[in-house]
Amino acid sequence: MREVAVVGVGMSPFVAETTQSLREQTYRAGRAALDDAGLAFPQVQAVYMGYLWEPTMTGIRFLKELGLTGVHAQHVQNASATGAGAMLEAVRAVAGGHADVAMAIGFDDMNKIAGAGLSKNSAEGVILPAAFFALWAKQRQLDYGTTSETLARIAAKNWNNGALNPMAQRRPTSPITFEQILGSRMVADPLTSMMSAAVGQGAAAVIVTTPELARKYHPGRPTVLVKAAKMRTETMTEGHVFAGPVVGPQQMTRDTAQDAYEQAGLGPEDLDLVQVHDAFPIEELVYYELLGICPDGEGDKLVLEGATELGGRIPFSTDGGLIGRGHPGGPTGLAQIWETTLQLRGEAGARQVADPQVGLCHMVGGGSVCVIHILQRAD
C-alpha cells in the first residue's frame, strides 16, 4: 500500500438557501480543489461522489461540468458519513495503486430531505435525531451529572468558531453566549434549537495523490499525509439492541478510533485538533471520551477548563462543526478534511491552531457506520 497525501481542497459556502444552483456550487467546490492542487481535471483518474437527497444520476451529470474525460466515477452514500466515505474510497484508490490522483466530491441540499427511507413502523423511522440525542443527553445527566450549561457551552463555542469561517452557514456578528443557547426554543429536552446542527446546502471536494506527486506539484508547501482511513459498522455485543436509530452504539466510535490509531501509529495524545459529528453538543461531549482524549466521565471537565476551545489544549470543531459550519449531508465529512488540511498547512486564518501537526476527522452515519481519518503534516 502506498502513502497518500491531500494535495487539494475546495468548498462552496454552506448556506441555508442560495441563488446558486447545487450544480454550480458543486462545480465551484471541485474547481477550487483543482486550483488548490495545481491540477487540471484530465489528471484526475478516479472520482467518488457523495450525495443523499438528489436523484441517482445527479453525480454523473454534475461531474460533466468539470470535464468529459472518461474518468472512473462512483456514487457513495452512507448517511451523514457519505462525504467521509467518499474520501476513504479516494484514499484507497491511491493507496492501492489504482489511481495516482483521485477526487472525493460531495454535495447536498438538506432542505430537500424527505425522510431517511425508513419505515414508520420501525424504531429507526419513529425516533428522530433530536429525540435520539436527547436520550443520550438524559442518560449522560444520570451517569455523570452533566448539566445543560455544559452542553450550551459546547454549542456556543461552535457557533463562535463558525463566525471565523468564511464557508460556515452560521456566522454571528457578535459572540454567542451559553445563556443565549439555553434561552433558545426547546427542541427535545435538554436540547435547544441553537444546540442543533445547521442544515442547508453546499459542496466540498478533496483531491489525494502520492506524497511524491504532492511535493512535485507544491514543492514549497507542507505536505498533508493521510495516516489513517478507517470505517466500521456496529459490532455484536451481549445484550445488543438491534434497532439502532440514527447512529447506533457509542462503542462503534471507540472501536473505529482504535483501528485508526493503530493504522497511523499515533495515539490520542498526538492530536492537535479534532473535527467530530456534532449534530448536537452531547455528541461532541461523548466523543471526547470515545476518542480517548480523556477518561470516561471527564469530558465535562474539558469543557469547563476551555481545553477544547481555540487556544485550548485540544481544539474541537475548529470550523464551527455541524452546529456552526453546517451539515448539508453529502459534503460534511469533506468539509472536515478541508478544515483540517488548512489548519495543518497554517492557512486557517483567524481560527488557526498554533503549529498543529496531527488532526483527526470523525463522522458517523445512520445505519450505523463510523469513518475516521487522521491527517499529519510532513514538512
N, C-alpha and C positions, 0 to 999 in steps of 0.2 A: 504494500500500500504506500502511495506517495504522500508526502506532506502537501497540505493545502493552505492557501493564503487568500484573504479577501483583498481584491485589487480595486473594486469599485462599489460604491453605494449611492443610492439616489432615492428621493422621495418626492411626492407631491404633498402639499399641506393636507392634514386630516381636518375635515370641516363637517359641520352639521348639514349644511346644504351649500351647493356651489352652482355657478352658472356654467362651469366647465362640465363636459360630459365625462363619464367614468372612463370612456375610451381615451379621451385626451389626457386625463390625469395619469392613466397607465403609461401612455406614450412618454409623458414628461418624466415620470419616475425612471423608466427604462433608459431614456436618453440621458438623464442625469447620471445614472450609474455608468453608462458607457463613457461619457465625458470624464467622469471621475477616474475611470480605469485607463483612459487614454486609448480606447479601443474603438473599432468600427464593428457594427453588428455582424458582418460576414466572418469575423474572427471568433464569434461565439458558436460553439459546436453542439451545445445542448441547452435547452430551456425547460424549466419546471415552473408551471403557472399555478398559483394558488388562489382560489376564489370559492365562495359559498352560495351567493344569492343571485347569480346570473345563470342563464341557460347554458347547457352543456358545451356548445361550440364557441362560447364567447371568448375563451382564452386564445384560441387559434385566430379568431377574427381580429382581436386586439393586437396579437403578435405580428400580424401582417403590416401594421403601421411602422414597425421597426425595420422590416425588410422581408423579401421573399427569397430566402437563401437555401431552402430545403433542410433547414435545421431540425435536428431531433427535438421533439416537443412532447411534454406530458402534462396532464392536468392532475393536480394534487388537492385532495380535500380531507381535512381532519379537524373539523370544527374550529375552535379558536387557535389550535396549533397548526393550522393549514400553512401559514407562511413559514413557520419554523420547520414543518415537514418538507416544504419545497426546498428550503435551504439545505436540509440534511441530504436530500437527493442530489442536489448540485455538488455538494461536498463529496459524496460517494462517487459521483461520476468522474471527478478529477482524481480522487484518491485511488480509484480502481483502474485508472488509465484509459477510461472510455472517452474522455474528453480532456483537452488541455485547458479549455476555457468554458465555464458553464455559468448560466444565469438562473437565479431564482427571482420570480416577479409575482407579486400578489396585489390584488385589488378587490374592492367590495364597496357596496353601499348598504350599510346595516339598516337604513330606513326601509329597505325592501324586505326585511325579514318577515317571513310568514310561517313561523313555527319551525321546529328543528326536524320535521319529518318523523315525529314520534306519535304514537297512538295516545289519544286522551284517556285510554283505558289502562295505561301503564303508569307506574310511578314517575318514570322519566318524562312523560308527557304532561303530568299534572304539576309537579314541583318545579316552579320557575327558578332561574338563577338567584334572584334576590332572596327568595324564601330558603333555598338550599344553603346559601352562605349565611343567612340569618341563623340557621340551625347550627352551623359551625361556630358562630359568634356566641350563641347561647351556651353551647357546650363548653366553650373556652372560658366563659364567665364562671361557670360552675366549677371547672377544673382548676383554674389559676387565678380567679378573681379579676380578670381583665375588665376594665371599665370602658364605657362608651367614649370617655375622653381620650383614652389611648388610641382607639380606632379613629377618632376625629383628628388627632394629631398626625397620624399617618396620611390621611386623606388631605389635610391642609398642606403637608409637605409636598405631596404630589401635585396639587393644584399650583403651588408656588414654583415648583420645578418646571412645570409646563409653561409658566409665564416667561421663562427664559429660553424656550424652544420655539423658533420661528415656524416649525412644522406642526405644533401642537394645536389641537382643537380648542382647548380651554386656555386662554391667555389673559388672566385677570390683570387689570391695570394697577391694582393695589394689593398688598399682601392679604392672603386669606387666613383667618384665624380659626382655631379649632372650635371657638364658640359659634362662628358662622356655620360651620359644618354641622354642629349639633342642632342648631336652630332651623336648619332646612327641613323640608317636608319629610315625614317618616314614610319609608317605603316598606320595610319589613323589620320590625323591632329586633335589634337596635340600629339597623342600617338606615341612613337617611339618603335623600336624593343626591346630596353633594358627596356622599361616600360611594356613589355608583359610577361605573365606567361611562365615559362619554362615547356614545355611539353615533356614527355618521358615515362619511365616505372618504376614500383616499387610496393611494397606491404607494408601493415601495419596491425597490429592486436591489439585489446584491449580485455581484459578479465574483466568482472564485477562479483561481488558477493555481499553478505551482509557485512556490516561493521564488524559484529562479526566474520565471517569467514576470512575476510581480516586481522583482528588483530591476529587471530589464526595462519594464515599462515606466517605472518610477524609481530611478536609482537614488534619489535624494530623500525619499520619503520612508518613514518607518514601515516595515512590513508587518502586517497583522496576520498571524498564523491561526488556523483553526485547530486547536489542540485536542478538542473532543467534539463529537457529534453523536448523541445517543438518544434513542427513543425506547420507551417501554409502554406496555399496557398493564392493566392491573394483574396481580398475582393471587392465586387461590390461597386463602388462609383459613384456619379453623374459625368457624362462625361467620364466614364471608357472606356479605349481603350482595346478592346478585343484581338487584335493582339499584344501579349506581347512577343516579341522576346527575347531570351536568359534568362533573369531572372525576367521579369515583373516589376511591380511598386515598387518604393523605399519604399512606405508605408508598404509593407509586412514585411520588416526587423524591422521597428519601432514597428509594432504590435506584432511580434514574440518576440521581446526583452521584451516588457511589460508583455507578458504571462510568460516568463522565470523569470523575476524579481519577479513577484507575486508568482510563484511556489517556488522559492528559499527563499523568504523572505529577499531579498537583493536588492540593487539598483546599478546604475552605479557608485555611489560614493564609493562602496565597492570593486570595481575591482582593481586588482593589475597588471594584464596583459590581453591582448586580442589577439586572432587569428581571422582573418576575410578572407572572399573570396576576395582576392586582385589580381584577374586576371590582372587588370590594376590599377595603383595608384589612379585613380579617384574614384574607388570603396572604397578603404580604407579611403580616404578623406571624402566621403559622409557618410560612416558608423560611423565615429567619432560622427557625429551628430545624425544619426538614432538610435544609441545605447545609446544615452543620455550622452555621455562623455562631450559634450559641446553644447551650444545652436546652432541653425541653423545659418550658415554663419560664424561661428567662428573656423571651423576646420583648416583653413589656418593658423590661429594664433598658434594653437598647433604645427604645423609643424615647423614654424619659431622659436618657443621657444624651440624646441627639446623635447617637452613633451612626444612624442610617441617613442623616441629612447630608446635603452638600457641605463639605468641610468636616464631616464626621469621620469616624474610623472606617466605615464600610458603607458608602452611599448606595441607596437602593432607588430604583426608578428615577434615574437622574434626568430623563427627558420628560417626566411627568407621568410615565406609566400609562396604563389603560385609563386611569382616572383623569389624568391631566392631558396627556398627549392624545388619547382617544383609542377606540377599539372598533375599526370598521369590519374586522373579521379576517379576511384573507391576508392583508398586508401587515397585520400587527406584529407577528414574530420577526418579520424582515425589518420593521421599524426599530426593533430592539437591536438587531445587528448593525443597522445604520448608526444608531446612537453609540454603541459600544466601539465600533470602528473609529468614529470621530474622536471619541474620548481617548482611545489608545494612541491615536496619531497626535493628540494635543490640539484638535481642531474644533472643540465643542463650545468655544466662546464663553459666555457668561456663566455657563453651568459646568465648566471644565473642572474635573477632578485633578488634584495635584499629582502629576507624574505617575499615572496608572500603568501597570504592566500586564495585569490579567483581569478580564471581565467575564462574567457568566450571564447567559441569557436563558430564561426558563419560560416555557409555555405549557399549559395543559389544555386539553380539548375534550369536549363531551364525548362519552362513549365507552371507555375512557382512555386517554393517551397522554403521555408526558414527553416533551422534547427538550433537551438541554444541550447548548453549545458553550464551549469555553474558548475564548479568544485570548491570544497572548501577543504582546508587542515584541518584535525582534528587530532591534536597531541595526 
